[in-house]
Amino acid sequence: MLIEHLNRQLLELDAAALRRRLRTHTTPCQPHLQLQGADAPLLAFCSNDYLGLANHPALVQALADGARRWGVGSGASHLVSGHYEAHAALEQRLADWQAAHIPGARALLFGSGYAANIALLTALGEATATLFCDQLNHASLIDGARLAKAAVQRYPHADLGVLAQQLQACATPLKLIVTDAVFSMDGDLADLPALLQLAERHDAWLIIDDAHGFGVLGARGHGCLQHFGLRSERLIYMGTLGKAAGVYGAFVAAHPSIVEWLLQRSRTYIYTTALPPALAQALQTSLDLIEGPEGAARRQQLLALIGRWRAGVQPLLAAAKGGQGGQGGLHLPDSHTPIQPLIVGDNARTLALDAALQARGLRVPAIRPPTVPVGSARLRLTFSASHTQADLERLLAALAESLQELSL
Ligand SMILES: *Cc1c(COP(=O)(O)O)cnc(C)c1O
């Protein structure tokens, strides 16, 4: 019986401390989140709204204006009748941003980063191709590789030596290296210049998922390619619009022939309703904010918060029972992006720390397998430019108390 079967499996999830729970909030996306039924708002360190744009008054106004101009829905997929001037203008601007790095780039909008990654890997990953994938790539890239007809080789996280050997030994005519730019659970940056060199040496292409870099990295927030100052026709760029950009959707920017092929062939582009044009219009305001002085100031604030967090948490870890890196100790990986994990290891202890922080009015999510490798359960903090210094001091104080209470 299906229901009994599922209920048994759900109990197993409970027993392994792996059951996920949905939380309902009654406030918009912001650092102080009100949970339905709770007395007071929680100070949250878990959204991907890195620049604090999701609830920015100028964007709220832009979306209202967009809805007045375009209505709410697009009514159809892009290739039927759902493609409007607002989409075309946004695609042009996104292409212009990346054209400094990918000569002649064209951009194509998708409903989400998940859909864009499935599109890229299935449309380009034909039977005569090999996909070379970092083992810590995002789930959407893993699923895209599973659905592709191409052969798939995974290399240990960031291990370019192994990747070079795999490329050397590969005989398929088309080779595609696939990587997150900022790894979503660890916050570390892929060595994109070295990956591009490998691609050039082995006549391969480099597919980059910049979900966490777009808006955050680069002098003007254009993302990881701007950050590293890369330039090559071999770059295939995917950026998302629901994280730092504060709205929803995603895009691919690449050589025009690649983009045209995606439009012809990718099922997650063709068989789905187009993003509402009002969102495309609002996203222009988001891009204005990102590349203007306000975006620069917000990125500056973000860097200050990250620096203060790393400086403030080190002494807590040194004082913790196991000591940094020691048996049972906590570990702070070397991340300089707004994604700041604190690795605990054990699932139940990670949940206990999550709960202890929540008891102090903080929301810092525990991330467990299978999202991260077994034995590396962690708190995954993310910072936003809308956090204040006071928020950060409150976080450090609550963490110190919680570690002591749990004698971690
Ligand atoms: C969030 C995320 C995606 C998916 O993007 P959505 O627009 O949320 O579907 C893809 N890749 C990475 C690395 C992500 O973190």
Ligand as a Chemical Component Dictionary entry (heavy atoms), coordinates in Angstrom:
data_LIG
# 
_chem_comp.id                   LIG 
_chem_comp.type                 NON-POLYMER 
_chem_comp.pdbx_formal_charge   0 
_chem_comp.three_letter_code    LIG 
# 
loop_
_chem_comp_atom.comp_id 
_chem_comp_atom.atom_id 
_chem_comp_atom.alt_atom_id 
_chem_comp_atom.type_symbol 
_chem_comp_atom.charge 
_chem_comp_atom.model_Cartn_x 
_chem_comp_atom.model_Cartn_y 
_chem_comp_atom.model_Cartn_z 
_chem_comp_atom.pdbx_ordinal 
LIG C1 C1 C 0 19.810 28.295 -6.894  1  
LIG C2 C2 C 0 20.732 27.650 -7.848  2  
LIG C3 C3 C 0 20.294 27.219 -9.105  3  
LIG C4 C4 C 0 18.856 27.244 -9.491  4  
LIG O1 O1 O 0 18.415 28.528 -9.784  5  
LIG P1 P1 P 0 16.863 28.854 -9.605  6  
LIG O2 O2 O 0 16.671 30.094 -10.379 7  
LIG O3 O3 O 0 16.626 28.997 -8.140  8  
LIG O4 O4 O 0 16.126 27.677 -10.181 9  
LIG C5 C5 C 0 21.223 26.724 -9.988  10 
LIG N1 N1 N 0 22.521 26.628 -9.642  11 
LIG C6 C6 C 0 22.968 27.001 -8.445  12 
LIG C7 C7 C 0 24.416 26.868 -8.123  13 
LIG C8 C8 C 0 22.085 27.513 -7.498  14 
LIG O5 O5 O 0 22.523 27.848 -6.288  15 
# 
loop_
_chem_comp_bond.comp_id 
_chem_comp_bond.atom_id_1 
_chem_comp_bond.atom_id_2 
_chem_comp_bond.value_order 
_chem_comp_bond.pdbx_ordinal 
LIG C1 C2 SING 1  
LIG C2 C3 SING 2  
LIG C2 C8 DOUB 3  
LIG C3 C4 SING 4  
LIG C3 C5 DOUB 5  
LIG C4 O1 SING 6  
LIG O1 P1 SING 7  
LIG P1 O2 DOUB 8  
LIG P1 O3 SING 9  
LIG P1 O4 SING 10 
LIG C5 N1 SING 11 
LIG N1 C6 DOUB 12 
LIG C6 C7 SING 13 
LIG C6 C8 SING 14 
LIG C8 O5 SING 15 
# 
